[in-house]
Amino acid sequence: MSFELSVIIPAYNSEKFIMKCLLSVVRQKVSAMEIIVVNDGSTDNTAEIVSTLAEQHDMIRLFSTKNQGVAHARNVGLRLARGKYITFVDADDYLEPDAYSSMLYEMKKHNADIVEGACRKEKINGALLYKCMLHEEVIEGKYNCAKHFLEQENCYNYMCNKIYKKELFQNRKFPLLHYSEDYYMNALLHRDAFCKVTLNKIVYHYVIHDQSACGKRIEINRLDTIRAGVMTANLFTDAHLKIYPCVYICDYCIEITRMIYQQKDKALFNEFITDSRQIYLRALKWIAPKKLKNINKSQKYWLYLLFAWFPGLAVRLK
């Protein structure tokens, strides 16, 4: 059986959220849709809740694996997907009622490879944290699609507010990182896209809570954000495009160090500085003031230099 859309949902200990999440997907107005839930070794009732819903809705398919993280679960989903288009949902989030119908309409209208919608970040009780808005835009050409994503001016790193043509994922896997695998994969997919559409319509609700990635205490595995930046920089030979992931590396080295500093964890602070230093210095070589001026970020260069030699002072000033 062929499907128009495959929805991939990694789920780990999501019993508090998975019902609302799945019902928001089931209720989408899509003619032929499959929902692939990858239970990533949950130890709560996540699998049981999904199984019950699968008995009521035959579009839901449940697959269980041992706990190996979101990236691995998404790769399992990609192997199983049979749809013409691919999208992702996190098990603690939910969709607007007409999200997919609106996005697929634009996808077909423009023969787009990627469609991205706006999203809303909120607390568990629905209280608004902030809106990630976009303006409507059609981007054409592989270089322009890559530049559009890397600039991050009318675009976000997330996978879940986008629909992709399945062929973009051919022979590709998410890197097995704890953080920022989205950034790398999106850069790779945008690099090979010929057309992208952005919508000014909210399609997705991100729910922020203590167990979500945004709510967790900083640990040394946040180095994966920096590693994802290096992997992304290596995707591009064009000097101008390569600047953007190098800026990403420098910005996140500083930001993660600042968050560790605020945790008052001196040992982790020193460990992170030591482990990221050579990566940071290599990225800094790519973003001399003249290059940063070309992307309207030259004012940051002095902060980057200060961080290279006096990281503690730089994060206090930021």
Buried (B, 14 or more C-beta within 10 A) or exposed (E): EEBBBBBBBBBBBBBBBBBBBBEBBBEBEBEEBBBBBBBBBBEEBBBEBBBEBBEEEEBBBBBBEEEBBBBBBBBBBBEBBEBBBBBBBBBBBBBBEBBBEBBBBBBEEBEBBBBBBBBBBBEEEEEEEEEBEBEEBEBBEBEBBBBBBBEEEBBBBBBBBBBBBBEBBEEEBBBEBBBBBBBBBBBBBBBBBBBBBBBEBBBBBBBBEEEBEEEEEBBEEBBBBBBBBBBBBEBBEEEEBBBBBBBBBBBBBBBBBBBBBEEEBEEBBEBBBEEBEEBBEEBBEBBEBEBBEEBEBBEBBEBBEBBBEEBEEBBEEE
